[in-house]
């Protein structure tokens, strides 16, 4: 745990008592602050009390004595309207920050030159974060990975000269980290997402750009116009900027052509690695993720041989195109982390014969943008709140069945795929939706699919369970 010493002897309010909120309160207490915590959910308050954290309704607090409000990233800061705790803090001139900001300030006090890699983007940031951390660890480096992936940032070990922090940052976390200034900042892409929390696409992109604007070195994907413009502004502002692409060559950076990844430097293009044999990095989206990891790890001083070795041994990311079972020729792939159409597109582009499980709580735009991939879909199995809307998009284009639940969809898809003569039919959970209609998060949805897939696979003689 990182003891946050910047508020020693002062009172800090913490709102939102999930995993990161509890970790934040503990880190502040360890650094000598007094913490007053609260959550609209009584279960969160009970968890905090059980952990020895003072809980009090912040609507009744003396805000004149509070030094800061540390807000959980899931709590609205600006849109659709600020949470009541934010309104109270602002009314009393109290700063509103998040746990990433606390880490940044502590690092600045204790080890300002410690390597700090921050990764953001609408899609791919979790895989890229995990891949960078894996390559570094495989090369023997001291690595701490967390943030929006896995471990809350303040539960990691403290920054030090020989330790590299590799941190995934969501737009919500960036919005609460005004001092964010990583050694290396990575922006993979920007597509419409979380507009309910940022108001407009321009507002969402502006938040993402803050990570790049504060970076000593910027690595930016240029396959969408918003990110390409951010790369241009970073370079024009004097930030060392490398561009990455999965679609076309770049002048200075790393790019992919098919499964081959190339280095581009000083008008020279050099082949670096072929990703085709690396099953965990299948698909064009993973070529971009690998390009980012290569750029970061070269900047941090790894040899090309160390990087290639790390890429080859990468096991993949749970819930992101994760092979969870095989029954004969049928592959079961858990892509529960695909919570929007752009993320689902990446999985649909990676397989040729797909029995697609989709649905949940729909996001803006639905699945109309996926029409170029409909020819790869043998049949779709629709679940959750989005089932009717998705059926309307697929009607007359793709065979579909409304299943309602994930368990039913997996069972029916496995049956149909088992009758397919294709070399590798794939039962693919890539929902293009949030999970919140039927599951608390995409992880729970992915675990439910994995269990159902293994159960379906076990019914087949000669099956192989991954």
Helices and strands as residue ranges (DSSP letters): E 11-15, H 19-30, E 34-38, H 42-50, G 58-60, G 63-65, E 66-71, H 84-91, E 95-97, H 99-110, E 116-120, H 125-138, E 142-147, G 153-155, E 163-168, H 171-175, E 184-187, H 195-198, H 201-213, E 217-221, H 225-236, E 240-245, E 253-257, E 260-265, E 268-274, G 279-281, H 284-299, H 304-312, E 322-327, E 330-334, H 341-348, E 354-359, E 361-362, G 368-376, E 377-383, H 387-394, E 400-404, H 406-418, E 426-429, E 433-434, H 442-458
